[in-house]
Amino acid sequence: MTTTTLAPVAIRSNERLLAVAMAAFLGLGLVFMAGFSPAIAFHNAAHDFRHAQNFPCH
């Protein structure tokens, strides 16, 4: 039986910066989409999700 060990991978600072920038971009995009969408869209999404999970909502 052979055992393989994995060496730790160092993350470069520019890769970390890119990951933080992408996460911030996606997070801000979600906040702005939620802020500018009509309230009925959220109600319908939540309503459909409740039914999909077999949870009675009315």
C-alpha positions as CSV (number, residue, x, y, z in Angstrom):
1,M,0.0,0.0,0.0
2,T,1.4,3.4,-1.0
3,T,0.7,6.6,0.8
4,T,0.6,9.9,-1.0
5,T,1.0,13.2,0.8
6,L,0.0,16.5,-0.6
7,A,2.2,19.4,-0.2
8,P,0.6,22.6,1.0
9,V,-0.1,25.1,-1.8
10,A,0.8,28.6,-1.2
11,I,-1.7,31.2,-2.4
12,R,-0.1,34.2,-4.1
13,S,-1.2,37.6,-3.0
14,N,-2.6,38.5,-6.4
15,E,-4.7,35.3,-6.5
16,R,-6.1,36.2,-3.0
17,L,-6.8,39.8,-4.2
18,L,-8.6,38.4,-7.3
19,A,-10.7,36.1,-5.1
20,V,-11.7,38.9,-2.8
21,A,-12.5,41.2,-5.7
22,M,-14.7,38.5,-7.3
23,A,-16.5,37.8,-4.1
24,A,-17.1,41.5,-3.6
25,F,-18.4,41.9,-7.1
26,L,-20.8,39.0,-6.8
27,G,-22.0,40.2,-3.4
28,L,-22.6,43.7,-4.5
29,G,-24.4,42.5,-7.6
30,L,-26.7,40.5,-5.4
31,V,-27.4,43.4,-3.1
32,F,-28.1,45.7,-6.0
33,M,-30.3,43.2,-7.8
34,A,-32.3,42.7,-4.6
35,G,-32.6,46.4,-4.0
36,F,-33.9,47.2,-7.5
37,S,-36.2,44.3,-8.1
38,P,-39.9,44.7,-7.4
39,A,-41.2,43.2,-4.1
40,I,-43.6,40.9,-5.9
41,A,-40.6,39.1,-7.4
42,F,-39.3,38.2,-4.0
43,H,-42.8,37.1,-2.8
44,N,-43.2,34.8,-5.8
45,A,-39.7,33.3,-5.4
46,A,-40.3,32.6,-1.7
47,H,-43.7,31.2,-2.4
48,D,-42.5,28.9,-5.1
49,F,-39.6,27.8,-2.9
50,R,-41.9,27.0,0.0
51,H,-44.1,24.8,-2.3
52,A,-41.0,23.1,-3.8
53,Q,-40.0,22.1,-0.2
54,N,-43.5,20.8,0.5
55,F,-44.0,23.4,3.1
56,P,-47.6,24.8,3.4
57,C,-47.6,28.6,3.2
58,H,-51.4,29.3,2.8
